[in-house]
Amino acid sequence: MSFDNTKWVWTNGQLVDWSSATFHVSSHALHYGTGVFEGIRCYETQDGPAVFRLDAHLDRLFASAAAYRLPIPFSKDELEEAICDTILKNDFNGCYIRPICFYGSAGLSVHPRNCPVEVAILTWPWAAYLGEDGLKKGVRVTESSWTKFHSRMMPTTAKACGGYVNSMLAVREAIDGGFDEAILLDIDGNLAEGSGENLFIIRDGKIYTNNEDASILMGITRDAAITIARDLGYEVEVKMFGLDDLLNADEAFFTGTAAEVTPIRECDGTQIGIGARGPITEAIQEVFFAATSGKDPRYQKWLTPVASAVGRRLTAVGSRQ
Ligand SMILES: Cc1ncc(COP(=O)(O)O)c(C=O)c1O
């Protein structure tokens, strides 16, 4: 992953060049993790670059901000337009998108009183998060020694900067141990999720995933995978599961904006199913990538063509004349 190809960044209403996109070291969020953000992908389609599930991601951004009582000084429409402008200005066909809203500089009491809410949008090309090989062959995971924080500690359904310290500890431990990703358990010992992905397991042709009761971030890719699986005719049950369920599964996979749909082939040395991408995972993956690339008309509604935001603006200007 590199930022080398990103020339423009959107900050507080303006597109500025990469080197000018700076905030002060006294920013509250730098010290206390007081910000919320989103991870979104834009994919290349026949109609040009299109953002996958932009609406749902912006809804979650505003819900995360509300959970932290952080007032975002832009409307959802303004951020949608800003995201599209940033992609166009950087001339990306496909990229990852990172809008972030955080408390800036005015004081460093833990209470963010008087701190302005700063907003930035970063975009950069980002290949498969767990590797192209991981997408095809599956990844190796380990049970983390870190526990996923519980909703009595922090809002688990909000995507907040500070929450990712928990994820960072887990993934670093996993990589140091020679694995591709960590799986965190919740405080009751149920499986929660990966450091940056939700979890699905498959047994006897039936698909299972957990929900917010297991302290997970309610993923938008998770929601897409559930819809796709049901449309393919599979039964999907939402329930708690434990490590044994994963170890005895026929197939397992992660979902996430960065990781997309990535099979899991092994957990702490125990092979899962055939120890490779399973057939149901592959079927879901195939439809998922057809959806993201605009090749499946059933899921066209999940795509926002980047040019449409500009088109809307031109129409709005036209209608004022
Ligand atoms: C901790 C965690 N869980 C789950 C997900 C998956 O969420 P989504 O599919 O909305 O990207 C992510 C990715 O953002 C994550 O960081």
The ligand as a MOL file (V3000), in Angstrom:
LIG
                    3D

  0  0  0     0  0            999 V3000
M  V30 BEGIN CTAB
M  V30 COUNTS 16 16 0 0 0
M  V30 BEGIN ATOM
M  V30 1 C -13.2370 -4.2100 13.2620 0
M  V30 2 C -13.9380 -4.3200 11.9530 0
M  V30 3 N -14.9540 -5.2010 11.8110 0
M  V30 4 C -15.6070 -5.3320 10.6590 0
M  V30 5 C -15.2740 -4.5790 9.5460 0
M  V30 6 C -16.0330 -4.7420 8.2750 0
M  V30 7 O -16.8400 -3.6280 8.0410 0
M  V30 8 P -17.2080 -3.1690 6.5660 0
M  V30 9 O -17.6570 -4.3740 5.8340 0
M  V30 10 O -18.2800 -2.1710 6.7480 0
M  V30 11 O -15.9660 -2.5810 5.9750 0
M  V30 12 C -14.2300 -3.6680 9.6460 0
M  V30 13 C -13.8470 -2.8620 8.4890 0
M  V30 14 O -14.0690 -1.7110 8.4440 0
M  V30 15 C -13.5590 -3.5150 10.8720 0
M  V30 16 O -12.5550 -2.6410 10.9970 0
M  V30 END ATOM
M  V30 BEGIN BOND
M  V30 1 1 1 2
M  V30 2 1 2 3
M  V30 3 2 2 15
M  V30 4 2 3 4
M  V30 5 1 4 5
M  V30 6 1 5 6
M  V30 7 2 5 12
M  V30 8 1 6 7
M  V30 9 1 7 8
M  V30 10 2 8 9
M  V30 11 1 8 10
M  V30 12 1 8 11
M  V30 13 1 12 13
M  V30 14 1 12 15
M  V30 15 2 13 14
M  V30 16 1 15 16
M  V30 END BOND
M  V30 END CTAB
M  END
